């Protein structure tokens, strides 16, 4: 079972499950989860190979979807789901393979396609951190800066730092070996007809017009929206706007 952080108490409304993106954690979603928990229980998970959840050599989307399905089954068998980036792909696969568990699906800035870029450079940067020189998060951030990591990402990555244990709370070896699967999306002969919102950052290039046909094939009821002034990290860059869009969709 994945590690979870639970916000609020159960209500008559289905709970909301939040699946974070690559190198993230349930903690990253604390502010948005707490705000959305005013109407329903919100459960943020640590995805496998991240933070406090299980470490495994396998990291593909059917496995990630099964992890999420197990959590929802433990919650009573039905939930609304929000997923960002890698978590968005896992949420899509959850709906396609375990559709009866999902009431509404919100996918944040990702499409069910294979991307040409990689995130392996950040694994290399984290691997290069010399923990003998780390006594606080800022020490690791400085080393990441020396390797050209953007300041915002320095802060993000160091949230997954175990300072006392002198290690990353990320299974970097597994994530590196499975990177092609993370950047891809399996071919699947299925569709899910429930309510789906594909919410993108207006400044992001992760969800392009040419992706819409593939999205509509898999999710015929898909709707599309953009948050002005936001990039790929739309929930962090425009948290109030992101929260408002998700809340309106879930309550419609």
N, C-alpha and C positions, 0 to 999 in steps of 0.2 A: 504494500500500500504506500502511496506517495505521502510525504509529509505535507500537512495542511496547516494553514492559519485561518481560524474561523472568526468571522466578524458578525456580531448580532445573534439573535435567536431565531429559531424556525418560526415561520408565519404561514398563513394560508396560501401565500404566493410561493411558487417553486423557488428553491435556492438558486443562487448564481455562482457558477464555477468559473474561476479566472485562471487561464494558463499563460504563463509568461513566455518570453522569447529566449533565444540563445544567450547564454551567459547571465541570465537574470535569476530571479527568485521570487517567492511569494512576498517577501518583505518589500520588494520594489513597488508593489501595488497597494501598500498599506493605506495611503491617503484616499485613493479612489475607492478601495474596498470598504473602508469605514464610512465614507459618505453614502455609498449605495446601500449600505446595510441599514439605513433608516427605514427601508420599505420591505426588506427581505434579508434572509441570512445569506452571507457572502462567504465563499470558501476559496481562498487563494492557495494554489498548490506549488510545491517545488517539483518541477519536472525531473524525471530520472537523470542521473549524472549531474545534478545541480543541487547545491546547498545541502539540506538534511535528508534528501530522498536517496533511494537505492542507487548504487553504482552498478553498471552493467556494461559488458562489451557491446551489447546490441543497442542501437539508437536509431530505429527507423520509425516511420509514422504509424504503421499498424501496431507496433509495440507501445508507442506513446499514447495512441488512441485507447488501447486496452487498459493502460494505466488510468486514464481519465474515466473510462467506463467503470472500473472497479470502485473509484471514489464515488461516482454518482449512484451506483448500486447500494453503496453503504449509506447514502443519504436518503434512500427511499425509492430510487429508480427513475427519477425525473429531475431535470435541471435545465436552466438557461445557461448558456456557455459563451464566454468571451475569451478569445485567444489572440495574442499579438505575435506576429512574425512566426517563428518556429512553433509557438503555442497555437497560432492561428491555423497552421497546417495540421497540427495534431487535432485541433477542434474540428476541422473539416473532415478529417479521416474518421473521427469519432462519429460524426453525423452520418457519414456514408456507410460505416460498418456496424454501428450500434444506434441506428436512427431512433429507435423507440425510447432511448434514454434522454433525448434532446428535445426541448420544447421550442426554444428560439436560439439562434446562432448569430453571434456578432464576431466578425473577423476583422482584425485591425491591421491594415497596411501589409497585406500579403495576398498572393494569388496561388492557386493550385498548379503551379508551373515550376519548371527547372530554371534556376537563375544561373547566369554565366559567371558571376563573381564568387568569391569564397571569403569566409571569415577566418581562415587559418592564420592570417598574419597576427591576429590578436592572441591566439593560442601561443604563437612563437614569442610574442612580447611578454605574456604572463610567465611562460617557461623561463625567460631570461632574467626574471627578477631574482636577485641575490638576497635570500631571506636572512643571511647573516648580517645584513645591513638594514633590516626592517624591524623597528620597534613600535611603529605607529603607521597608520594607513598612509599618511602623507609621504613616508619614506618610499613605499611601494609606488605611489603616484608619481613621485619624482623620477623613479627609474623607468616607469612607463612613458613619461614625458620625454626622457632621453631617447626613447625608441620611436618618437614621433606620434604617440597616441594622443588623440584630441583630449583637451581638459575635461569635457563632459563625460567622455568614455573612461577616463582615468577614475573619476568619481564612481561611475557605474561599476567598473570592474572591481574596485577595491571594496565594494560592499560584499563581495564573495571571498573575502580574505579572512582566514583564521590566523590572527596575529600570534596568539599564544602557541598554536600548533605549527606555526611556520609553514603554512600550506594554503593552497587555493581550495575552496569548497566547490570545486568543479573537477570532473573527471576529464582532464585535458587530453589524456591519451585516447580515451574512447571517442570524445568529440572530434578529435583530429582524424582518427581512422574512419569515422562515419560521416565526415563532412560532406562527401558527395551525396549521401542520402539526405542529409539535412538541407542541402541546397536544392535537392530535387523534390519530386512528388510522384508517388507511384501511379502507374496507369491502372485505373480501376473501372470496371463495368458496373457502375452503380450511380444512383442519384438520390438526393434527399429533397423532398418537396416542402419542408417546413419553412417558416419565416427566417430569412437570412439577410443580414446587413453586412455589406462590405464597406468598411469605413476607412478611408485613406487620408493621408496627409497631402494637402494640395501641392506641396513642394517636393513630394516623394516620387520616385519613379518605379516603385515596387508593384503598383497596380496600374497597368497601362490599358488604354482602350482596346488593344488587341488581345488582352486577357479576358475580356468580357464574355466572348462566345464560350470559352472553356468553362468559365464560372457558371454561366447560365445552363450549360449542358449538365453539370453536376448538381447545381442548385437552381432549379427552374424559377423559384420564387424570390431569387436574389434581388435586393435593392442596393443602390450605390449612393454613397455620399462622401463628401470631402470636407476636411477641416482647414479653413484658410490659414495660411501662415505656419502650417505644421509640416514637418518632414516625416521620416520613418518612425521616429520616437514620438508620435503624436500624443500619446497619453501622458508623456512627461513634459512635452513642450507646451501643450494646451490642455491641461488636466480638466479645467472647468468645462471647456467646450466638449471634450471627449466624454466626460461624465454626463453632460446634458444630452448628447446624441444617443448614448447607450441607454440612458434612462427613458428617453422618449420612445425608443424602439421597443424596449422591453415592456413598457406600459401601454403600448398602442393596442 
